[in-house]
Every structure is written in structure tokens, then in C-alpha cells.
């Protein structure tokens, strides 16, 4: 099962955001030193990178009964957000995905001899 979550956040405290991300990176005992140096540089230069280091998909699932996280990926980017703009459609990818799923379902039906 895939759970897709899209968040739009407003950062009004860059220094606090970056400071918190730097603290998390410093406290990560499993991060190799070369990766730590790269992460610190990225976080100091970009709020989106700082946010990406603070958001953890494992925290989203937490202790949900019957659910095990098997794979996760996430990214963060700076965007121009205008909720009133006709260009802003948070569900714009849903139609393409629905079409893809419909094609997959048709193919699955054909494999078992069911007519669409």
C-alpha cells in the first residue's frame, strides 16, 4: 500500500529551523562524518534541506497497529504557494494516477479472463 502525503508549510523562523536541523544532524550517532559535513552545509544554505532533515516518515507511521514501514522516500522544495491561484491544484497528479491504476486493473482482469 502506498500512502502519499503532501504538506505545504510556511517557514517564518529560518534560524530556528536550521538550528534544530543542525542539532539533529549532530546528534545522529549513525551518520558517517563525510555525510554529516555534507548535511550540515546543505542545511545552512537551504530551509528546504533543513526541513527534510527534520521530517521523518517513520514518525508518521509510529506505532500504528498492523502497519510496518517497508520503504520511505521524501523530499522538500521551496515553492511559490498561492491557494487562490487556478494553477495551484494539489490533486493534479491524481487523474494521471487514476488512469494508470485503471489500465493496471484492466490488464489484471484480462490475465484472469474477466472482461472489462
Rosetta silent file (secondary structure, phi, psi, omega in degrees, C-alpha in Angstrom):
SEQUENCE: XXXXXXXXXXXXXXXXXXXXXXXXXXXXXXXXXXXXXXXXXXXXXXXXXXXXXXXXXXXXXXXXXXXXXXXXXXXXXXXXXXXXXXXXXXXXXXXXXXXXXXXXXXXXXXXXXXXX
SCORE:     score description
SCORE:     0.000 S_00000001
   1 L     0.000  139.039  176.497    0.000    0.000    0.000 S_00000001
   2 L  -111.305  129.964  174.698    1.285    3.475   -0.784 S_00000001
   3 L  -111.145  115.986 -179.946    0.370    6.429    1.397 S_00000001
   4 L  -107.532  126.255 -179.518    1.153    9.725   -0.286 S_00000001
   5 L  -124.062  130.357  175.334    1.194   12.823    1.875 S_00000001
   6 L  -121.455  126.910  179.789    1.842   16.318    0.608 S_00000001
   7 L  -118.280  140.956  171.217    2.400   19.125    3.052 S_00000001
   8 L  -119.246  120.631 -178.278    2.741   22.819    2.357 S_00000001
   9 L  -122.904  153.858  174.463    4.313   24.698    5.234 S_00000001
  10 L  -109.123  126.194  179.042    5.301   28.287    5.779 S_00000001
  11 L   -97.364  116.638  177.310    8.663   28.849    7.423 S_00000001
  12 L  -117.118   11.866  177.700    8.722   32.016    9.459 S_00000001
  13 L  -144.095   71.296 -176.573   11.735   31.104   11.583 S_00000001
  14 H   -57.630  -42.967 -177.755   14.624   30.085    9.337 S_00000001
  15 H   -63.153  -43.608  178.675   17.230   30.352   12.066 S_00000001
  16 H   -65.543  -42.631  179.317   15.251   28.132   14.455 S_00000001
  17 H   -59.859  -50.528 -178.085   14.521   25.629   11.688 S_00000001
  18 H   -66.553  -38.936  178.289   18.139   25.406   10.610 S_00000001
  19 H   -62.570  -41.912  178.473   19.400   25.288   14.193 S_00000001
  20 H   -65.767  -41.667  178.455   17.085   22.401   15.041 S_00000001
  21 H   -63.930  -42.328  178.592   18.137   20.517   11.905 S_00000001
  22 H   -62.836  -37.967  177.387   21.821   21.061   12.715 S_00000001
  23 H   -64.877  -41.882  179.453   21.231   19.725   16.239 S_00000001
  24 H   -64.370  -41.520  178.773   19.532   16.614   14.895 S_00000001
  25 H   -63.024  -42.867 -179.957   22.398   16.018   12.465 S_00000001
  26 H   -64.114  -33.466 -177.291   24.951   16.470   15.254 S_00000001
  27 H   -84.897   -6.887 -177.438   23.055   14.003   17.483 S_00000001
  28 L   -77.941  101.499 -176.499   22.773   11.296   14.788 S_00000001
  29 L   -69.664  -18.219 -176.461   25.218    8.652   16.016 S_00000001
  30 L   -96.306   -5.864 -177.896   24.818    6.557   12.864 S_00000001
  31 L   -82.152  124.821  177.391   25.616    9.275   10.313 S_00000001
  32 L   -62.844  151.635 -175.368   29.120    8.969    8.816 S_00000001
  33 H   -58.814  -40.443 -179.236   31.317   12.051    9.224 S_00000001
  34 H   -67.538  -37.428  176.388   31.509   12.833    5.490 S_00000001
  35 H   -68.710  -37.026  178.813   27.716   12.642    5.181 S_00000001
  36 H   -61.853  -44.343  179.974   27.367   14.775    8.329 S_00000001
  37 H   -62.800  -43.541  178.333   29.571   17.508    6.834 S_00000001
  38 H   -62.587  -45.177 -179.211   27.563   17.477    3.597 S_00000001
  39 H   -62.555  -43.067  179.778   24.260   17.591    5.511 S_00000001
  40 H   -62.313  -42.507  178.644   25.397   20.487    7.689 S_00000001
  41 H   -63.019  -45.618 -179.212   26.445   22.513    4.648 S_00000001
  42 H   -62.061  -43.721 -178.260   23.143   21.825    2.864 S_00000001
  43 H   -66.145  -37.980  179.763   21.062   22.734    5.926 S_00000001
  44 H   -65.673  -24.913 -175.145   22.951   26.000    6.485 S_00000001
  45 H   -99.352  -14.895 -168.439   22.167   27.079    2.908 S_00000001
  46 L  -149.652  120.605  177.433   18.574   25.933    2.402 S_00000001
  47 H   -61.511  -35.370  179.738   15.434   25.872    4.566 S_00000001
  48 H   -63.191  -40.215  176.313   14.007   23.070    2.410 S_00000001
  49 H   -65.089  -41.054  178.887   17.030   20.887    3.215 S_00000001
  50 H   -60.853  -44.183  179.543   16.667   21.719    6.900 S_00000001
  51 H   -64.112  -40.190  179.835   13.025   20.692    6.846 S_00000001
  52 H   -61.977  -31.694  178.077   13.851   17.456    5.026 S_00000001
  53 H   -76.713  -16.254 -178.139   16.255   16.507    7.842 S_00000001
  54 H   -99.238  -20.546 -179.970   13.554   17.085   10.441 S_00000001
  55 L   -92.416  124.963 -177.005   10.647   15.241    8.812 S_00000001
  56 L  -125.327  116.716  179.930   10.862   11.501    9.306 S_00000001
  57 H   -57.194  -28.970  177.638    8.339    9.148    7.676 S_00000001
  58 H   -60.774  -36.626  178.107    8.885    6.669   10.497 S_00000001
  59 H   -66.310  -29.707  179.646    7.393    9.262   12.854 S_00000001
  60 H   -69.001  -36.762 -179.243    4.285    9.482   10.652 S_00000001
  61 H   -84.691  -40.910  176.834    3.599    5.772   10.981 S_00000001
  62 L    51.666 -125.731 -176.851    4.835    5.451   14.551 S_00000001
  63 L  -106.730   38.814  178.689    3.086    2.682   16.418 S_00000001
  64 L   -65.927  121.121 -177.828    0.123    2.191   14.072 S_00000001
  65 L   -61.433  135.962  175.259   -1.106   -1.357   14.762 S_00000001
  66 L    78.609    9.121 -177.985   -0.742   -3.778   11.867 S_00000001
  67 L  -124.615  131.816  176.012    1.456   -1.461    9.792 S_00000001
  68 L  -126.153  128.130  178.381    5.145   -1.851    9.079 S_00000001
  69 L   -74.683  120.001 -178.729    7.093    0.729    7.101 S_00000001
  70 L  -104.870  -24.398  178.220    8.924   -1.106    4.327 S_00000001
  71 L  -159.460  145.597  177.592   10.210    1.813    2.261 S_00000001
  72 L  -148.778  143.442  171.633   10.150    5.583    2.506 S_00000001
  73 L  -146.426  150.389  179.642   11.372    8.497    0.482 S_00000001
  74 L  -158.860  158.698  178.050   10.729   12.173    0.802 S_00000001
  75 L  -148.031  168.709 -178.975   11.993   15.472   -0.439 S_00000001
  76 L  -140.707  142.727  179.408   11.472   19.119    0.252 S_00000001
  77 L  -148.112  153.458  175.593   11.489   22.120   -2.045 S_00000001
  78 L   -84.721  130.679 -179.926   10.767   25.807   -1.891 S_00000001
  79 L  -130.797  160.677  168.961    7.641   26.721   -3.854 S_00000001
  80 L   -92.150  115.015 -174.260    5.554   29.783   -4.563 S_00000001
  81 L  -109.851  123.442  173.982    2.245   28.949   -2.928 S_00000001
  82 L  -137.360   98.976 -175.441   -0.970   30.761   -3.751 S_00000001
  83 L   -62.872  -18.298 -179.624   -4.025   28.734   -2.731 S_00000001
  84 L   -90.170   -7.281 -178.394   -6.266   31.065   -4.756 S_00000001
  85 L   -75.223  136.968  176.230   -4.344   30.593   -7.986 S_00000001
  86 L   -67.471  -16.414  178.241   -6.001   28.411  -10.639 S_00000001
  87 L   -77.733  -16.513 -177.590   -2.519   26.992  -11.305 S_00000001
  88 L   -93.603  106.266  178.559   -2.368   25.528   -7.811 S_00000001
  89 L  -131.740   99.513 -176.875   -4.082   22.151   -7.800 S_00000001
  90 L   -63.242  -16.208 -179.324   -2.828   19.822   -5.062 S_00000001
  91 L  -103.840   16.805 -174.419   -4.671   16.925   -6.735 S_00000001
  92 L   -60.576  -29.638 -179.855   -3.282   17.489  -10.236 S_00000001
  93 L   -82.738  -13.805 -175.445   -1.422   14.161  -10.254 S_00000001
  94 H   -63.636  -39.367 -179.094   -4.445   12.173   -9.100 S_00000001
  95 H   -62.051  -45.135  179.945   -6.084   11.975  -12.550 S_00000001
  96 H   -63.761  -40.233  179.894   -2.961   10.540  -14.158 S_00000001
  97 H   -67.927  -39.158  177.816   -2.561    8.051  -11.340 S_00000001
  98 H   -61.901  -41.732  177.784   -6.232    7.028  -11.572 S_00000001
  99 H   -61.976  -42.584  179.862   -5.793    6.408  -15.320 S_00000001
 100 H   -62.570  -44.298  179.971   -2.688    4.340  -14.627 S_00000001
 101 H   -64.480  -38.488  179.556   -4.485    2.287  -11.996 S_00000001
 102 H   -62.956  -41.520  178.076   -7.437    1.727  -14.358 S_00000001
 103 H   -63.013  -44.362  178.889   -5.080    0.417  -17.028 S_00000001
 104 H   -61.182  -41.248 -179.904   -3.438   -1.868  -14.494 S_00000001
 105 H   -64.983  -41.459  177.771   -6.829   -3.172  -13.359 S_00000001
 106 H   -60.693  -43.343  179.712   -7.864   -3.860  -16.954 S_00000001
 107 H   -63.334  -41.542  179.204   -4.635   -5.757  -17.529 S_00000001
 108 H   -64.607  -40.499  177.723   -5.170   -7.768  -14.359 S_00000001
 109 H   -62.354  -41.008 -179.083   -8.744   -8.563  -15.429 S_00000001
 110 H   -64.956  -34.385 -178.573   -7.530   -9.710  -18.849 S_00000001
 111 H   -66.137  -33.287 -178.998   -4.995  -12.029  -17.229 S_00000001
 112 L   -99.094    8.923  175.045   -7.690  -13.886  -15.296 S_00000001
 113 L    81.055   20.581  177.992  -10.149  -13.895  -18.203 S_00000001
 114 L   -95.267  133.871  179.038  -12.543  -11.226  -16.889 S_00000001
 115 L   -85.782  133.494  178.121  -13.967   -8.852  -19.466 S_00000001
 116 L   -67.848    0.000    0.000  -13.812   -5.162  -18.559 S_00000001
